[in-house]
């Protein structure tokens, strides 16, 4: 009961204040209100890692970092999960599942981000910038992929023309 009440109070504070900083023994992490409200991530969320259906939990802090990275590097072409250079291939869950190879798992999306290919997988795409490990660590690119996947699962209007 107390935990539920505290969660509701935290959500209200986040909606009013935008974000808060949560302390931890390892690091400080900013929790984005969008992640809590629209991605339903007050508790860690389980996402598919690969096609074997193995899963991994991602915290609100990890998804918030992914959202920040998306905002810094992807939002110019992918506002609200749309794909401005090619509107027929948004970042919706259905489109990610239909790509060759599929991009609806963390590893599948990370592979795409490391070496962007056309939707049919036949050649490198000029529209998406390659993200080498020298630019983003494996942990950060996984958080970015997790944010995209969770948004595709939960965010209202994500990957549609009505965002």
C-alpha positions as a Python dict, from the first residue, in 0.01 Angstrom:
ca = {
    (1, 'X'): (0, 0, 0),
    (2, 'X'): (276, 243, 98),
    (3, 'X'): (477, 152, -211),
    (4, 'X'): (178, 223, -438),
    (5, 'X'): (119, 558, -265),
    (6, 'X'): (484, 654, -300),
    (7, 'X'): (476, 557, -669),
    (8, 'X'): (175, 782, -726),
    (9, 'X'): (337, 1072, -540),
    (10, 'X'): (656, 1025, -742),
    (11, 'X'): (460, 1022, -1068),
    (12, 'X'): (281, 1346, -975),
    (13, 'X'): (614, 1509, -887),
    (14, 'X'): (764, 1395, -1215),
    (15, 'X'): (473, 1520, -1423),
    (16, 'X'): (482, 1858, -1250),
    (17, 'X'): (861, 1889, -1236),
    (18, 'X'): (968, 1717, -1557),
    (19, 'X'): (1238, 1497, -1408),
    (20, 'X'): (1410, 1420, -1083),
    (21, 'X'): (1751, 1294, -988),
    (22, 'X'): (1759, 961, -814),
    (23, 'X'): (2064, 885, -604),
    (24, 'X'): (2236, 551, -607),
    (25, 'X'): (2557, 423, -462),
    (26, 'X'): (2711, 387, -810),
    (27, 'X'): (2591, 695, -995),
    (28, 'X'): (2331, 966, -1029),
    (29, 'X'): (2059, 900, -1287),
    (30, 'X'): (1793, 1136, -1411),
    (31, 'X'): (1451, 977, -1453),
    (32, 'X'): (1250, 1128, -1737),
    (33, 'X'): (879, 1183, -1668),
    (34, 'X'): (791, 1065, -2021),
    (35, 'X'): (956, 730, -1947),
    (36, 'X'): (750, 682, -1633),
    (37, 'X'): (421, 801, -1777),
    (38, 'X'): (416, 687, -2138),
    (39, 'X'): (655, 392, -2129),
    (40, 'X'): (503, 260, -1804),
    (41, 'X'): (848, 208, -1652),
    (42, 'X'): (806, 286, -1282),
    (43, 'X'): (926, -72, -1232),
    (44, 'X'): (1197, -228, -1452),
    (45, 'X'): (1056, -350, -1783),
    (46, 'X'): (1138, -677, -1954),
    (47, 'X'): (1247, -658, -2317),
    (48, 'X'): (1343, -931, -2564),
    (49, 'X'): (1718, -946, -2614),
    (50, 'X'): (1724, -1179, -2914),
    (51, 'X'): (1511, -1409, -3126),
    (52, 'X'): (1541, -1692, -2869),
    (53, 'X'): (1303, -1493, -2647),
    (54, 'X'): (1573, -1432, -2387),
    (55, 'X'): (1485, -1115, -2197),
    (56, 'X'): (1653, -851, -1986),
    (57, 'X'): (1519, -592, -1745),
    (58, 'X'): (1572, -222, -1817),
    (59, 'X'): (1522, 36, -1542),
    (60, 'X'): (1361, 376, -1576),
    (61, 'X'): (1709, 529, -1550),
    (62, 'X'): (1837, 317, -1841),
    (63, 'X'): (1532, 400, -2053),
    (64, 'X'): (1574, 769, -1962),
    (65, 'X'): (1933, 756, -2082),
    (66, 'X'): (1811, 592, -2403),
    (67, 'X'): (1555, 869, -2447),
    (68, 'X'): (1825, 1133, -2394),
    (69, 'X'): (2050, 966, -2653),
    (70, 'X'): (1757, 939, -2894),
    (71, 'X'): (1687, 1310, -2849),
    (72, 'X'): (2050, 1400, -2911),
    (73, 'X'): (2112, 1177, -3211),
    (74, 'X'): (1795, 1038, -3369),
    (75, 'X'): (1506, 1278, -3326),
    (76, 'X'): (1595, 1495, -3628),
    (77, 'X'): (1486, 1210, -3856),
    (78, 'X'): (1265, 1008, -3618),
    (79, 'X'): (1032, 1252, -3443),
    (80, 'X'): (779, 1049, -3247),
    (81, 'X'): (906, 727, -3403),
    (82, 'X'): (830, 840, -3758),
    (83, 'X'): (1104, 813, -4021),
    (84, 'X'): (1116, 1142, -4207),
    (85, 'X'): (1354, 1031, -4488),
    (86, 'X'): (1122, 733, -4560),
    (87, 'X'): (777, 764, -4396),
    (88, 'X'): (683, 412, -4509),
    (89, 'X'): (930, 265, -4257),
    (90, 'X'): (859, 410, -3910),
    (91, 'X'): (990, 284, -3578),
    (92, 'X'): (661, 112, -3495),
    (93, 'X'): (679, -238, -3349),
    (94, 'X'): (523, -383, -3666),
    (95, 'X'): (781, -214, -3889),
    (96, 'X'): (1069, -322, -3664),
    (97, 'X'): (938, -682, -3674),
    (98, 'X'): (904, -672, -4053),
    (99, 'X'): (1259, -556, -4127),
    (100, 'X'): (1519, -795, -4263),
    (101, 'X'): (1670, -897, -4032),
    (102, 'X'): (1404, -813, -3769),
    (103, 'X'): (1484, -518, -3541),
    (104, 'X'): (1231, -590, -3267),
    (105, 'X'): (1484, -712, -3009),
    (106, 'X'): (1757, -522, -2828),
    (107, 'X'): (2033, -713, -3010),
    (108, 'X'): (1859, -678, -3347),
    (109, 'X'): (1826, -303, -3306),
    (110, 'X'): (2183, -269, -3172),
    (111, 'X'): (2312, -457, -3480),
    (112, 'X'): (2121, -211, -3700),
    (113, 'X'): (2256, 90, -3509),
    (114, 'X'): (2612, -42, -3538),
    (115, 'X'): (2571, -106, -3914),
    (116, 'X'): (2254, 51, -4059),
    (117, 'X'): (2104, -144, -4348),
    (118, 'X'): (1806, -79, -4573),
    (119, 'X'): (1471, -217, -4457),
    (120, 'X'): (1514, -530, -4670),
    (121, 'X'): (1872, -579, -4545),
    (122, 'X'): (2018, -575, -4894),
    (123, 'X'): (2261, -285, -4854),
    (124, 'X'): (2389, -15, -4620),
    (125, 'X'): (2153, 278, -4586),
    (126, 'X'): (2270, 636, -4636),
    (127, 'X'): (1990, 767, -4411),
    (128, 'X'): (2106, 638, -4075),
    (129, 'X'): (2443, 716, -3924),
    (130, 'X'): (2655, 423, -3804),
    (131, 'X'): (2713, 422, -3426),
    (132, 'X'): (3057, 275, -3357),
    (133, 'X'): (3159, 167, -3006),
    (134, 'X'): (3405, 459, -3002),
    (135, 'X'): (3101, 688, -3007),
    (136, 'X'): (2858, 497, -2782),
    (137, 'X'): (2952, 211, -2550),
    (138, 'X'): (2765, -118, -2575),
    (139, 'X'): (2569, -32, -2259),
    (140, 'X'): (2458, 305, -2396),
    (141, 'X'): (2357, 174, -2737),
    (142, 'X'): (2158, -103, -2563),
    (143, 'X'): (1979, 164, -2356),
    (144, 'X'): (1904, 355, -2678),
    (145, 'X'): (1767, 38, -2838),
    (146, 'X'): (1563, -40, -2525),
    (147, 'X'): (1407, 307, -2532),
    (148, 'X'): (1308, 269, -2899),
    (149, 'X'): (1159, -77, -2840),
    (150, 'X'): (968, 24, -2528),
    (151, 'X'): (836, 336, -2703),
    (152, 'X'): (724, 116, -2993),
    (153, 'X'): (542, -108, -2745),
    (154, 'X'): (381, 155, -2522),
    (155, 'X'): (403, 520, -2632),
    (156, 'X'): (76, 654, -2773),
    (157, 'X'): (117, 744, -3140),
    (158, 'X'): (480, 623, -3160),
    (159, 'X'): (572, 535, -3516),
    (160, 'X'): (246, 665, -3661),
    (161, 'X'): (156, 975, -3853),
    (162, 'X'): (-65, 1088, -3564),
    (163, 'X'): (200, 1142, -3296),
}
